């Protein structure tokens, strides 16, 4: 009889926490070993993880692709464009839209704890537009799409300031003082 209970205990031990030779359900991550998280739906400790999104690992740990939850050592170890805090080797899981802390270099916080390329045209280099949190890298001289507001495409994938009215499309004219295309009605 004892042998049968010991065998059941060993089988259960693989997925659940054991305390005084009894298997118990986890209720928080600290109950799990090897940096795995507690699955609050099944109240069992995860024993696998995904390197795509670090699911299965406790917050701040990354999956190494071999079902191990480990500490990060560089920003590229972290998912979601978050920053690796090299002081304690954990990745940031939140970010601040005020100063973009928590995000890896060249990424900004969107205010909903996501690190993205951009939230506005000002976040993009070379006067390109921000489109769905991604900076454009090409533009169209036909309609200036791809360029930030008030900039024009020169036909060689460069977003530049206008120098004359013909640089602007539609009902826009070049304001030669600010060198931006403005609605012709606003210039009246």
Beta strands, then each sheet from edge to edge (+ up, - down):
strand 1: 17-19
strand 2: 22-24
strand 3: 38-39
strand 4: 44-45
strand 5: 62-63
strand 6: 69-70
strand 7: 84-85
strand 8: 90-91
strand 9: 108-109
strand 10: 115-116
strand 11: 130-131
strand 12: 134-135
strand 13: 152-153
strand 14: 159-160
strand 15: 172-175
strand 16: 180-183
sheet 1: 1+ 2-
sheet 2: 3+ 4-
sheet 3: 5+ 6-
sheet 4: 7+ 8-
sheet 5: 9+ 10-
sheet 6: 11+ 12-
sheet 7: 13+ 14-
sheet 8: 15+ 16-
end
